[in-house]
Every structure is written in C-alpha cells, then in structure tokens.
Amino acid sequence: MSSLDKAVQTQLANIQAKTAKSLEELYALIDRTGLEKHGQIRDMLKNDLGMGHGDANTVVHFYLRRGEEEPSSADDALAGIYEGVKAGLRPIHEAIMAEVDAFGNFEVAPKKAYVSLRRKKQFAMVGPATKTQVEVGLNMKGVPATDRLVEQKPGGMCQYKVRLSDRSEVDAELVGWIRTAFDAAG
C-alpha cells in the first residue's frame, strides 16, 4: 500500500471515529437527503455533522465515485489530469514537484483535476487552471499579496494562488512561497 493509500485510509478512519458513523452509514445519510451535487452534499455534511471542509470533501469524493476504479498510482492520476490540450502543461507541474521534493517528506494526494500536497495539513494544490496555465494554490498566512501572488477570499481551499504559463516561471520567488506554505503545514 502506498503512503497515499495509507493517508486516505487514515483520514477515512478518523472521519468515522469523529462522526461515530461508518462510511456506509454516512452514504445512507447522504442518500436520504436526495442531494446530488458535490458542493451541496459537502455543505450538508459540514452543517449537519460539523465536519471540516477537507473531511466532508473526501467523503463526497468517495460517495460520488462509488463503483468507479480509482487511479492505481499518482502517475495514472497525472496522466488523466494532464491529458489532451493540457498535456503541454505537465512539464510545468513536474518542475514544481522537483522543487518541492527537495523540501522533505510530504504526501501527494491526486484529485480529479489537481494534486493536493500535504504535511499535517494541505500546504499546496497544483493543477491546470486553463488550457494554457497551471495554478498553484498556497496555504500560508502573513505574506503580502502581489500581482503574481493573488490573495483569495476567506473560506476557500487556499489563501493564495499563482498562475504559471511556462516552466521558467518556476523560479526562486515561487519556490520561496511554496516553502513558506510547506513550513507552515508542519
């Protein structure tokens, strides 16, 4: 079992312990609501069960994908994320990951449209924003926004976002911001 698989299993076990409900019970609760959209179900879990955003998001992800085969590896997930017109963006992604790999231990959690990077908590998200740009979402506090480092509205998945159109934009400034987020995630 990969460290990614172990991390997901740990998160699901923690969710079940916190809610005192098995995944099957959580799925049955969702079924009874009649809700079908990801955001609606996530918000219901947050409001009705007091789940955090990340835990609710994970439950909804697995609930909506019941019966589907999960990618067997991070490479399989990346192949799906960076396919077709977005295939040309993968070298930017790989350049970012090469820099982050030098920081130390962290988890890579592929999602449907991006990759989440985690330590004790998520510190970054990397994925295509458009056909021509990769977006790096960063979780950190106390960093002044710039034209490049765009502060996001409170309550989102990340506090800042940076868009890149070329591998050369994976520079010391971006790596410094990612390192700040990495260090803050613990």
N, C-alpha and C positions, 0 to 999 in steps of 0.2 A: 504494500500500500504506500503510495507517495505521501510526502508531507502535506500536499494539498488535500488529498483524500482524508488524511488524519485530522487536519484542521477543520474540514467541513463536518466530519463525524463528531468532533468535539463540540463545535458550535451547535449542531442539532441536538446533541445530548444535553448541553447547557440550556437550550431553549425549552426542552421537555422538562427539565428539572425546575426551571424558573416558573413555567406555566402550570406545572403539575398535570400536564396533558401529553399523551403520546402524539406522534405525528398523525396517526390515524384519527385520533380524536380532534386534532386541530383541523385536519382536512374535512372531517364530518361537520365541524362548526362552520367552516367556510362554505361547504355545500349547502347548508341550511340557510345561509344568507341570500343565496341566489346571485351574489356578486360575481362578475366575470372578468372585470378589468383589473390589471395588476395594481394600479395605484389605489383603486377603491378597496381592494382586499387588504393591501398593506396598511392603509389608513384605518380600516376597521380593526385590524389586529393591534395596532398601536393604541387606538382609542379604547377598545373594549377589553383588551388583555394587558394593556400597559407595556407592550413590547417596545423595545428600541427600534429605530429605523432599520438598522442593519439586520437584526434578527427577523423582523417582520418581512423584510425584503427577501431574505433567504427562504423563509417558509413559503412565501408566494412563488418564488422561483421554482422550488421543488413541487409545489402543489400544481402549478400550471404545466409543468413538464413531466408529470406522472406518465409513465409508459414510454417516454422518449429515451433514447440512448444518449447518455452524457458523453462528451468527448473523452477519449481514452487517455489523452495527455494534453499538456499545455500546448505542445506543437500542433495538435489537432485543432485545439480551440483557436490558436492564432491563424491557422490556415483558413478557418471559417470567418474570422474577423476581418482578415486582410485578403479577401478574395475579389475577383472581378476588377472593377475600376479602382478599388482601394489597394490592390496588390502592390502598387508602386510606393505605398506608404510604409510598408514593412521595414525597409532599411532604417527609417527614422525611429521606429519602435525598437529595433534591435540596437541602435546606437544608444538610446536612452537606457535600455536594460543593461548594456555593457557597463555603463557608468554606475548604475545603481548596484550591480553585482559586487562592485568593489567596496561598498559600504559595510557589508557584513550580512548576517542572517536576516532573512525576511521571507514571507510567504508570497507566492504568486497565485492569485485566485481568478482564473479566467471566468468571465461572464459572457453573456451572449454577444455584446457589442464592444467590450473593453476588457482590460485586465486590471484587477484590483491588487495593489501592493500593500501588504500588511506586516506589522510587527505585533505589538499588543493591540493596536487598532490600525485602521487603514490610514496610510500616510499619502498615498497617491493612486491615481487612476490614469491609465494610458490606453488610448484607443482612437480610431478615426472619428473626427468631428464632421468632416465632409469628404468628398472625393479627393480633395487636394490638401487636407490638413489633418494632422494628428493633434489631439488635445491631451494635455497633461493637467489633471486636476490635482490640487495640493491641499493638504490639511495641515495648517500651521497658523499660529497667531502672532500678532505684533510685527508683521512685515509690511512695510509701506507698499501700497499698490503702485504700479507704473503703467505706462501704455501697454507694455508687454505682459506684465503680471496683473491680471484683471481680477479684482475682488468680486466675489459673488454675494448674492443676497443670503442672509442668515437662513438656516434650516435646510440647505441643500446638502448634497453628498460631499462637497469640497468647499473650502473657503476662497480658493483662488484657482484660476485657470490660465494656462498658457497655450497658445496655438502655434504649431510649427508647420512650415511648408517644405522645409529642406533639412537634410541631415546636418548641414553646417550650423543650424540653429541649436543643436545640442552642444551648447557652449558652457563656459565656466559659470556664467550667470545662472543659467537654468539648472545646472548641476548643483550649484550652491543652494538654490531654493529647494530642490529635491532633498538635499542633505539636511537642511533645516527641518523639513517635514519628517524625514526619516528619524532624526534625533528626537523630535518631539513625540514620536509614536512609541518610544520606549523600550 
